């Protein structure tokens, strides 16, 4: 998203505190995203605001697609059971 095409509805702007609460992350995390430019923001004087478009862009950039599940019924996905399962299997 380039800065020239950003449009803001004042009713849809969130503060750092609002965004942290909405995404259930710390204030420090949101401030880090701003510092690292991981999320678009608007700065008015010393206040930072986020548009809903910027938040949606952040979420879609970080979305992880689901794996296709072509396994047989009852089989465990890779990685389940951890080291304890591997040790039991080795002893058997």
Secondary structure as the mmCIF struct_conf table of DSSP 4:
data_model
#
loop_
_struct_conf.conf_type_id
_struct_conf.id
_struct_conf.beg_label_comp_id
_struct_conf.beg_label_asym_id
_struct_conf.beg_label_seq_id
_struct_conf.end_label_comp_id
_struct_conf.end_label_asym_id
_struct_conf.end_label_seq_id
HELX_RH_3T_P HELX_RH_3T_P1 UNK A 3 UNK A 5
HELX_RH_3T_P HELX_RH_3T_P2 UNK A 10 UNK A 12
STRN STRN1 UNK A 14 UNK A 15
HELX_RH_AL_P HELX_RH_AL_P1 UNK A 16 UNK A 23
TURN_TY1_P TURN_TY1_P1 UNK A 24 UNK A 24
HELX_RH_AL_P HELX_RH_AL_P2 UNK A 27 UNK A 35
TURN_TY1_P TURN_TY1_P2 UNK A 36 UNK A 37
BEND BEND1 UNK A 39 UNK A 39
STRN STRN2 UNK A 42 UNK A 44
TURN_TY1_P TURN_TY1_P3 UNK A 45 UNK A 46
STRN STRN3 UNK A 47 UNK A 50
HELX_RH_AL_P HELX_RH_AL_P3 UNK A 52 UNK A 61
TURN_TY1_P TURN_TY1_P4 UNK A 62 UNK A 62
HELX_LH_PP_P HELX_LH_PP_P1 UNK A 65 UNK A 68
HELX_LH_PP_P HELX_LH_PP_P2 UNK A 71 UNK A 72
TURN_TY1_P TURN_TY1_P5 UNK A 73 UNK A 74
HELX_LH_PP_P HELX_LH_PP_P3 UNK A 75 UNK A 77
TURN_TY1_P TURN_TY1_P6 UNK A 78 UNK A 81
HELX_RH_AL_P HELX_RH_AL_P4 UNK A 82 UNK A 91
#
